Amino acid sequence: MTSLQRYLAEEIASDHVDGLLTRREAMRRLALLGMGAAAASALIAACSKPQQQGQESTSASATSSDTAPGSAQPPGMAGALPTSPITWPGPQGPLQAAWAQAANSKGAVLVVHENKGLNDWVRSVAGRLAGAGYSAMAIDLLSEKGGTAAFQDPAAATAALSTISPEQFVHDLNSGVAQLKLRAPGQRVGVVGFCFGGGLVWQLLAAGSLGVSAAVPFYGPLPDNPDFAGSKAAVLGIYGALDSRVTASQTAAKAALQRANLVNELVVEPDADHAFFNDTGPRYNPVAASDAWQRLLDWFGRYLG
């Protein structure tokens, strides 16, 4: 099991522990990942231990903001631009994405989706970036599986992602970077990813991140024994204080970034949990999301502009 596959399984188990999935649904989703009942039960039990040791639960953090998902306009949405579907030849066949062209582009950004594939929320992030002056492209990493739209069940989309190798993801992401350079000639390229996509940003950095000047992984799992020596990107890592499972890796991330002599900053948003930036999800934290959005824009302004 790769680190990304392990992360996907742990995310499902943690969602059950935090009350976001019933046990039956969690077991169904873990089965789609190829886990047997005994292994799935053991994983859920392992993910339950931190709460039993007295750590705060996600449900507590979700209510701390007193803001239900979608009840307030998310940061950048007021100026968001529409996206258009595009395709181009990728390493293993046509790649799909949502493209948003900025009026006076200051740089180009590749957006990497969560574990449910290219959905409307991810498209909105690309549109928000374009509204802020950065032409953006949200890539569909399920393109070789027919695209995210081919999966009516989001859990099936997650399962399909788990069958793709990290190397293939990196090839597709590099193809996305190259496509951005064609669509925004002469402009620097940044990359931002969320959850699973944040982990892929770290994977891209470890693979050398050719042509990437700035990277912003949001609460992404760190690869095993990361080596970023081949990268030249300035890295802004964003975490949630209550997201102990992922945030615990920030010390190792910092050490790896320092060893590679990369410009970097790691930010831990207080009172925020995993996926706090996604305004369509139960862990959305508008205060942390607004702060993280401004930090992202400042980072891109510094290293892409």
Secondary structure, 3 states (H helix, E strand, C coil): CCHHHHHHHHHHHHHHHCCCCCHHHHHHHHHHCCCCHHHHHHHHHHHHHHHHCCCCCHHHHHHHCCCCCCCCCCCCHHHCCCCEEEEEEECCEEEEEEEECCCCCCEEEEEECCCCCCCHHHHHHHHHHHHCCEEEEEEECCHHHCCHHHCCCHHHHHHHHHCCCHHHHHHHHHHHHHHHHHHCCCCCEEEEEECHHHHHHHHHHHCCCCCEEEEEEECCCCCCCCCCCCCCCEEEEEEECCCHHHHCCHHHHHHHHHHCCCCEEEEEECCCCCCCCCCCCCCCCHHHHHHHHHHHHHHHHHHCC
